[in-house]
Amino acid sequence: MSSQFSVVIIDKDKMSRDFIVSTLRPYADSITLAGAAENLSDGAQAIRTSSPNVIFLGVEDIDQGVRDVQSITASYPRVSVIACASEKNSEWILALMRAGAVEYLLRPIAQEELKQSLQKVGRFLFPKAEENAAGEIIAVYNPIGGMGTTTVAVNLAAALSDEGTKVALVDLNLEAGDVNTFLNVNPTYTLSSVTSNIQRLDANFLMGVMTRHASGPYVLTEPLEVDEAASITAEQVRGTMEYLRRIFRYVVVDCAGQLAGCNLAIFESAHVILFTTTLSLPALKNTKRYLNALGRKGFDRNRVKLVINRYLPKSDIQIKDAEKVLGWSVFQAIPNEYTDVVDSINKGMPVVKLLPRSPIGKAIVALAERLKR
């Protein structure tokens, strides 16, 4: 990490605190230790004066830890909090990540894990020059609801954001978006906050209005009010996408509705369009209509990829049957794991992060890897 950034350590455990200090010492040319304290009250002055990039926060009690993380991230939204605790408990990890922590280190902290967490945060804070090239827009689309586009979009964004890759997740389902529900976020600013300020749009403004989710991606949700959604134009969406591409490596957009207006604005600049459907006769009939329509508008098979959601190997309709009916190859099948998906929604954490060994988690990670090639 060649770029300089500062660290504050807040940890009652002296051994853990000293270990972090000693591990950071060889990196003094790139990491500044701005302060170390036993509790948040004692460390508050160091945080205020140094505005650190990273805070290592020791957690002894989960309720207090959650309050501390929330307090820090509310006051200093650009700070990355790395929680450190002795509790090997998935509920602790989930609670702290939902509160805003970006990493969870188990005591006694392993030196390699500490270094890896710093490298991840460092890559996010100071991306390499090549990462500033124009990013790729990935549209996840079905004209109607119930096909799992939000499930795929949310989990794909989380999977792509692994290893510190900068990813944006945008909810363009203007009439009935659910990204905020899936991730349990209630942002102050939404897509309309951006489109209504299109003239003053720049990187700093965008980063200031987007909400970073604990699973990795920065989120821009659908407008809160119906009237606000109706006022958004295709040109505003096109301009917003152009700015997002300058900041993020990947921009995942959850799309629904007719093949016109804002959706077309997205598709025209998209690197790939993931058309999500299921193996049912009504769904496949509608899919064929829209795949043909996409083709007539110039979106060929190199850009439009077919994703089968809720796939059951013993279904009456098999993938080969769908490919024959549609005349289109299936790019990826996502298995039907209803319980895992509902559990992830209830906990506000994508399946790929909450249950990475789940079949659906593995399938979406595989989808992400294919899109990276």
ZIMOUR-V221685 format. One record per residue. N is the residue number from 0. RES is the residue in one small letter. SS is DSSP state (2 for helix, 1 for strand, 0 for the rest). PSI is psi in degrees with one decimal (NA if undefined). OMEGA is omega as a letter, one per 30 degrees, with the letter a starting at -180 (NA if undefined). Layout:
BEGIN
N	RES	SS	PSI	OMEGA
N	RES	SS	PSI	OMEGA
END
This chain:
BEGIN
0	m	0	104.3	a
1	s	0	-22.5	a
2	s	0	142.2	a
3	q	0	132.4	l
4	f	1	160.3	a
5	s	1	154.0	a
6	v	1	139.7	l
7	v	1	137.6	a
8	i	1	123.7	l
9	i	1	103.2	a
10	d	0	124.0	l
11	k	0	-28.6	a
12	d	0	105.3	a
13	k	2	-38.2	a
14	m	2	-43.2	l
15	s	2	-42.1	a
16	r	2	-46.8	a
17	d	2	-35.6	a
18	f	2	-42.6	l
19	i	2	-43.4	l
20	v	2	-47.2	a
21	s	2	-33.3	l
22	t	2	-33.2	a
23	l	2	-24.3	a
24	r	2	-44.1	a
25	p	0	-11.1	a
26	y	0	28.2	a
27	a	0	-23.4	l
28	d	0	-18.6	a
29	s	0	-16.2	a
30	i	1	124.2	l
31	t	1	124.5	l
32	l	1	106.3	a
33	a	1	-12.8	l
34	g	1	157.7	l
35	a	1	135.2	a
36	a	1	165.3	a
37	e	0	-26.7	a
38	n	0	169.4	a
39	l	2	-35.1	l
40	s	2	-45.0	a
41	d	2	-28.9	a
42	g	2	-4.7	a
43	a	2	-39.1	a
44	q	2	-42.3	l
45	a	2	-36.9	l
46	i	2	-44.2	a
47	r	2	-42.3	a
48	t	2	-30.3	a
49	s	2	-17.0	a
50	s	0	63.6	a
51	p	0	156.6	l
52	n	0	-31.5	a
53	v	1	137.9	l
54	i	1	120.6	l
55	f	1	119.0	a
56	l	1	114.7	l
57	g	1	136.3	a
58	v	0	120.2	l
59	e	0	-31.8	a
60	d	0	127.4	a
61	i	2	-40.2	a
62	d	2	-43.7	l
63	q	2	-38.4	l
64	g	2	-43.2	l
65	v	2	-43.9	l
66	r	2	-40.9	a
67	d	2	-44.2	l
68	v	2	-44.3	l
69	q	2	-39.7	l
70	s	2	-44.0	a
71	i	2	-49.5	a
72	t	2	-28.5	l
73	a	2	-40.1	a
74	s	2	-30.9	a
75	y	0	76.4	a
76	p	0	-18.2	a
77	r	0	0.2	l
78	v	0	138.2	l
79	s	1	118.5	a
80	v	1	125.3	l
81	i	1	111.8	a
82	a	1	141.0	l
83	c	1	125.6	a
84	a	1	162.9	l
85	s	0	-5.4	a
86	e	0	115.4	l
87	k	0	80.6	a
88	n	0	121.9	a
89	s	2	-30.1	l
90	e	2	-37.3	l
91	w	2	-47.6	a
92	i	2	-48.0	a
93	l	2	-45.3	a
94	a	2	-42.3	a
95	l	2	-37.1	l
96	m	2	-39.1	l
97	r	2	-30.1	l
98	a	2	-20.4	l
99	g	0	-3.7	l
100	a	0	144.7	a
101	v	0	-18.7	l
102	e	1	159.5	l
103	y	1	115.9	l
104	l	1	131.1	a
105	l	1	127.9	l
106	r	0	146.8	f
107	p	0	133.3	a
108	i	0	129.8	l
109	a	0	137.4	a
110	q	2	-40.4	a
111	e	2	-38.0	l
112	e	2	-37.5	l
113	l	2	-44.9	l
114	k	2	-41.9	a
115	q	2	-40.0	l
116	s	2	-39.1	l
117	l	2	-39.4	l
118	q	2	-40.6	l
119	k	2	-49.0	a
120	v	2	-41.1	l
121	g	2	-41.2	l
122	r	2	-34.8	a
123	f	2	-42.3	a
124	l	2	-36.9	a
125	f	0	75.0	a
126	p	0	149.5	l
127	k	0	158.8	a
128	a	2	-39.3	a
129	e	2	-19.8	l
130	e	2	-7.4	a
131	n	2	-1.6	l
132	a	0	164.9	a
133	a	0	127.4	a
134	g	0	175.9	a
135	e	1	136.5	l
136	i	1	127.4	l
137	i	1	111.8	l
138	a	1	131.2	l
139	v	1	118.2	a
140	y	1	140.3	l
141	n	0	138.2	a
142	p	0	-26.0	a
143	i	0	167.0	l
144	g	0	170.4	l
145	g	0	4.6	a
146	m	0	-0.2	l
147	g	0	21.1	a
148	t	2	-40.0	a
149	t	2	-40.5	l
150	t	2	-46.7	a
151	v	2	-45.3	a
152	a	2	-47.8	a
153	v	2	-46.4	a
154	n	2	-35.7	l
155	l	2	-43.4	l
156	a	2	-42.0	l
157	a	2	-40.2	l
158	a	2	-39.8	a
159	l	2	-25.4	a
160	s	0	4.4	l
161	d	2	152.8	l
162	e	2	28.8	l
163	g	2	5.4	l
164	t	0	134.1	a
165	k	0	120.7	a
166	v	1	136.4	l
167	a	1	144.2	l
168	l	1	118.3	a
169	v	1	130.7	l
170	d	1	106.3	l
171	l	0	12.6	l
172	n	0	85.9	a
173	l	0	-22.4	a
174	e	0	-29.7	a
175	a	0	49.4	a
176	g	0	147.7	a
177	d	0	6.5	a
178	v	2	-42.0	l
179	n	2	-36.2	l
180	t	2	-44.1	a
181	f	2	-32.0	a
182	l	2	0.7	l
183	n	0	49.9	l
184	v	0	146.5	l
185	n	0	73.5	a
186	p	0	149.6	l
187	t	0	-35.0	a
188	y	0	148.7	a
189	t	0	-173.2	a
190	l	2	-38.0	a
191	s	2	-24.6	l
192	s	2	-31.8	l
193	v	2	-51.4	a
194	t	2	-30.8	l
195	s	0	-9.1	l
196	n	0	33.9	a
197	i	2	-29.3	a
198	q	2	-26.3	a
199	r	2	15.1	a
200	l	0	128.6	l
201	d	0	179.5	a
202	a	2	-43.9	a
203	n	2	-41.4	l
204	f	2	-46.0	a
205	l	2	-46.8	a
206	m	2	-26.5	l
207	g	2	-26.8	a
208	v	2	-12.8	a
209	m	0	151.5	a
210	t	1	123.5	l
211	r	1	122.4	l
212	h	0	152.9	a
213	a	0	-21.8	l
214	s	0	-7.1	l
215	g	0	-53.7	a
216	p	0	155.9	l
217	y	1	134.7	a
218	v	1	138.3	l
219	l	1	106.7	a
220	t	0	170.5	l
221	e	0	157.1	l
222	p	0	148.9	a
223	l	0	-33.9	a
224	e	0	142.4	a
225	v	2	-40.7	a
226	d	2	-36.6	l
227	e	2	-41.0	l
228	a	2	-41.4	a
229	a	2	-24.8	a
230	s	0	-8.7	a
231	i	0	130.3	a
232	t	0	161.9	l
233	a	2	-37.6	a
234	e	2	-38.9	l
235	q	2	-42.0	l
236	v	2	-42.8	l
237	r	2	-43.7	l
238	g	2	-39.7	l
239	t	2	-44.1	l
240	m	2	-38.8	a
241	e	2	-41.1	l
242	y	2	-40.5	l
243	l	2	-37.8	l
244	r	2	-26.5	a
245	r	2	-22.7	a
246	i	2	-37.9	a
247	f	0	145.8	l
248	r	0	-39.9	l
249	y	1	140.9	l
250	v	1	108.2	a
251	v	1	126.3	a
252	v	1	123.2	l
253	d	1	113.0	a
254	c	1	148.0	l
255	a	0	162.9	l
256	g	0	-173.5	a
257	q	0	160.7	a
258	l	0	69.1	a
259	a	0	175.7	l
260	g	2	-125.1	a
261	c	2	-36.4	l
262	n	2	-44.7	l
263	l	2	-36.0	l
264	a	2	-38.7	l
265	i	2	-49.4	a
266	f	2	-34.6	a
267	e	2	-29.6	a
268	s	2	0.9	a
269	a	0	140.2	l
270	h	0	-37.9	l
271	v	1	145.6	l
272	i	1	115.6	l
273	l	1	104.0	l
274	f	1	113.4	a
275	t	1	129.6	l
276	t	1	-179.2	l
277	t	0	167.0	a
278	l	0	63.7	l
279	s	0	153.4	a
280	l	2	-47.3	l
281	p	2	-41.4	a
282	a	2	-43.3	a
283	l	2	-35.4	l
284	k	2	-45.5	l
285	n	2	-37.4	l
286	t	2	-44.0	a
287	k	2	-42.6	l
288	r	2	-45.8	a
289	y	2	-32.1	l
290	l	2	-40.7	l
291	n	2	-41.2	l
292	a	2	-40.8	l
293	l	2	-41.0	l
294	g	2	-41.0	l
295	r	2	-26.6	l
296	k	0	4.8	l
297	g	0	7.8	l
298	f	0	100.7	a
299	d	0	-174.9	a
300	r	0	-18.1	l
301	n	0	-24.1	a
302	r	0	-31.3	a
303	v	1	119.0	a
304	k	1	134.9	a
305	l	1	124.4	l
306	v	1	123.1	l
307	i	1	118.2	a
308	n	1	156.9	l
309	r	1	43.4	a
310	y	1	131.3	l
311	l	0	118.6	a
312	p	0	-29.3	a
313	k	0	19.7	l
314	s	0	153.7	l
315	d	0	-34.9	l
316	i	0	121.0	a
317	q	0	165.5	a
318	i	2	-42.2	a
319	k	2	-33.2	l
320	d	2	-44.0	l
321	a	2	-42.2	l
322	e	2	-37.0	l
323	k	2	-43.3	a
324	v	2	-42.6	a
325	l	2	-21.5	a
326	g	0	33.6	a
327	w	0	133.6	l
328	s	0	143.3	l
329	v	1	125.1	a
330	f	1	-40.4	a
331	q	1	140.1	l
332	a	1	132.9	l
333	i	1	118.0	a
334	p	1	157.1	l
335	n	0	103.4	l
336	e	0	70.4	a
337	y	2	-45.7	a
338	t	2	-43.5	a
339	d	2	-40.6	a
340	v	2	-45.5	l
341	v	2	-41.2	l
342	d	2	-42.4	a
343	s	2	-38.2	l
344	i	2	-43.6	a
345	n	2	-30.8	a
346	k	2	-3.3	l
347	g	0	29.2	a
348	m	0	126.3	a
349	p	0	149.8	a
350	v	2	-38.6	a
351	v	2	-21.9	l
352	k	2	-39.8	a
353	l	2	-43.7	a
354	l	0	68.9	a
355	p	0	-21.6	a
356	r	0	-1.7	l
357	s	0	145.9	l
358	p	2	-38.2	l
359	i	2	-37.1	l
360	g	2	-45.0	l
361	k	2	-39.0	a
362	a	2	-40.3	a
363	i	2	-33.7	l
364	v	2	-41.4	l
365	a	2	-40.3	l
366	l	2	-45.0	l
367	a	2	-42.7	a
368	e	2	-38.2	l
369	r	2	-36.5	a
370	l	2	-23.9	l
371	k	2	-21.0	a
372	r	0	NA	NA
END
